[in-house]
Amino acid sequence: MLITGSTRGIDVAIARLFAWEGARVEVHSRNTGALPTVQAEIEGKDGKAMQVAADLTNFAEIEIMMRRQLEGDSHPNLQLNR
């Protein structure tokens, strides 16, 4: 599950809840500084998370982000973008 903007506000709360209920979440932000903190918090309570950094106004970055997901072991079946 890819949750865009999930390093603050309601989006980080959504990421936490889904992860703690068993979903593997991909925490996203264009601000890479907050990503490790959110990932560590989720994994500290037995959740599964990975970091995804991309500027969603830049098509090339979106393409790279999606390619990495499809090539890795993460195949999101849901994307939340508020």
C-alpha positions as CSV (number, residue, x, y, z in Angstrom):
1,M,0.0,0.0,0.0
2,L,1.5,3.3,-1.1
3,I,0.4,6.2,1.0
4,T,1.6,9.5,-0.4
5,G,2.6,12.3,1.9
6,S,2.7,9.9,4.8
7,T,5.3,11.6,7.0
8,R,2.9,14.0,8.8
9,G,-0.6,14.7,9.7
10,I,-3.5,12.3,9.0
11,D,-1.5,10.5,6.3
12,V,1.1,9.3,8.7
13,A,-1.7,8.2,11.1
14,I,-3.2,6.2,8.2
15,A,0.1,4.6,7.4
16,R,0.6,3.6,11.0
17,L,-2.8,2.1,11.4
18,F,-2.7,0.1,8.2
19,A,0.8,-1.2,9.0
20,W,-0.1,-2.1,12.6
21,E,-3.1,-4.1,11.2
22,G,-0.8,-6.1,9.0
23,A,-0.4,-4.2,5.7
24,R,3.0,-3.6,4.2
25,V,3.0,0.2,3.7
26,E,5.2,2.4,1.6
27,V,5.7,5.7,3.3
28,H,6.1,8.5,0.8
29,S,7.4,12.0,0.9
30,R,9.4,14.3,-1.2
31,N,11.1,15.4,2.1
32,T,13.4,12.4,2.7
33,G,14.4,13.6,6.1
34,A,11.3,12.3,7.8
35,L,11.0,9.0,6.1
36,P,13.5,7.0,8.3
37,T,11.7,8.2,11.4
38,V,8.3,7.1,10.2
39,Q,9.6,3.7,9.0
40,A,11.4,3.1,12.3
41,E,8.2,4.0,14.3
42,I,6.1,1.6,12.2
43,E,8.7,-1.3,12.3
44,G,9.2,-0.6,16.1
45,K,5.7,-1.9,16.6
46,D,6.1,-4.9,14.3
47,G,4.7,-3.2,11.2
48,K,6.2,-3.5,7.8
49,A,7.3,-0.3,6.0
50,M,9.6,0.9,3.2
51,Q,10.6,4.4,2.2
52,V,9.6,5.9,-1.1
53,A,10.9,9.4,-2.0
54,A,9.5,11.2,-5.0
55,D,8.1,14.5,-6.1
56,L,4.7,13.8,-7.4
57,T,4.7,16.9,-9.6
58,N,7.7,15.3,-11.5
59,F,6.6,12.6,-13.9
60,A,10.1,11.2,-14.2
61,E,10.3,10.7,-10.4
62,I,6.9,9.0,-10.4
63,E,8.0,6.6,-13.1
64,I,11.1,5.7,-11.2
65,M,9.1,5.2,-8.0
66,M,6.7,2.9,-9.7
67,R,9.4,1.0,-11.5
68,R,11.2,0.3,-8.3
69,Q,8.0,-1.0,-6.7
70,L,7.3,-3.3,-9.6
71,E,10.9,-4.6,-9.8
72,G,11.1,-5.3,-6.1
73,D,9.1,-7.4,-3.8
74,S,6.5,-4.7,-3.3
75,H,3.6,-4.7,-5.6
76,P,1.1,-2.2,-4.2
77,N,-2.5,-3.0,-4.7
78,L,-3.8,0.2,-3.2
79,Q,-2.6,3.8,-3.4
80,L,-3.9,6.5,-1.0
81,N,-3.4,10.0,-2.2
82,R,-5.4,12.6,-0.4
